[in-house]
Amino acid sequence: MKVAVLPGDGIGPEIVAQAVKALDVLRSKGLELELVQAAVGGAGYEAAGDPLPAATLDLARKSDAVLFGAVGGPRYDSLPRALRPEQALLRLRKELGLFANLRPAVLYPELASASTLKPEVVNGLDIMILRELTGDIYFGQPRGRRQTAADEREGFDTMLYSEAEIRRIAHVGFLTARKRRRRLCSVDKANVLDTSILWREVVTEVGKGYPDVELTHMYVDNACAQAVRRDRDRQPVRGHSLRRSLHVDRIDRHAAVGVARCQRQRTVRAHPRFGARHCGAGCGQPAGHHPVGGNAPALYI
């Protein structure tokens, strides 16, 4: 098994060095792993003038898995957008079809006191957040900046989702829910956004093929509140969430408060049936900047 090791910059090399130690233990016990390292993010820019050098992308394509560290930091903030370290992660997702990101938020009893929330609120917290990664406003076109007729600067981004993009992430959500508690909550903003209306329609249609999974829908505003509260008679916060990329920023941060910044993200190969691939947040900011994950509508399992 060939693994592309991409430490990145910032805290990335430090994190990946420890991960490689764990892989070395597995190799010493007989697991056949070939680890090949390459530059990415700020390190890629410094080495080749590109946050995702052609050689790094080629290595990722030819590997069975990618171990990605973290990218980004203040020292690169002055670079043009296309050359900033974060673009490496976005391009890698797009080029490899990494459209499904699983983000578990689990509170271990030993860490309950580390949360800023009351123990009775967070005890039993166990949520799997499934984020769509390659659609929505991060990749929609057109986008850019322009000068208006009133001689003012204007920035614009396009929020865009195709039915196929929604359908494939929904299948991953329902299949994941089947392995947990068979409950799935789709989070969107269908009261004001056309993309969210389509999102809800398609997820509902896909859900008809999974009658054994309970599907619910929730506006992102309410989802954020529900992520950090529990009524006296309410059960612990458990389940699976499917969410659009724009909304994950908000809910992940709320979930992070509950789990006291316990991070567990992973990169795996394609799903054998639907081609889903998963990748981590990949932010090189100081610890805690991305407590659980990055940015995306979503599914809670």
Secondary structure as UniProt FT lines:
FT   STRAND          2..8
FT   TURN            10..11
FT   HELIX           12..28
FT   TURN            29..30
FT   STRAND          34..37
FT   HELIX           42..48
FT   HELIX           54..62
FT   STRAND          65..71
FT   HELIX           74..76
FT   TURN            77..78
FT   HELIX           81..83
FT   HELIX           86..96
FT   STRAND          100..106
FT   HELIX           109..114
FT   HELIX           119..122
FT   TURN            123..124
FT   STRAND          126..132
FT   HELIX           136..138
FT   STRAND          144..147
FT   TURN            149..150
FT   STRAND          153..156
FT   HELIX           163..178
FT   TURN            179..181
FT   STRAND          183..188
FT   TURN            190..192
FT   HELIX           194..207
FT   TURN            208..209
FT   TURN            211..212
FT   STRAND          214..219
FT   HELIX           220..226
FT   TURN            227..228
FT   TURN            232..233
FT   STRAND          238..243
FT   HELIX           245..259
FT   TURN            260..261
FT   TURN            272..274
FT   TURN            287..288
FT   STRAND          298..300
//
